[in-house]
Amino acid sequence: MSTPSQGTSSSTCDKGDIEVTAFPKLANERRIRGVIYRDVYWKSVDTVKDVEEVEKVIAEVYA
């Protein structure tokens, strides 16, 4: 992703949620891309409980 020093105005990055403000603008300008990964395990880890759940999955996969 571009940083302000690479040409993205700071107002794009300073106001609101990045998913609502900066990402759509950068996508419309074709300055940001996404990647699709197939056959992978992905889980957001926001809490200690999430970490514990992921640790269990990893232990099962790599046991």
Secondary structure, DSSP 8 states (H G I E B T S, - for coil): ---GGGT--HHHHHSS-TTTTHHHHHHHTT--------S-------SHHHHHHHHHHHHHHT-
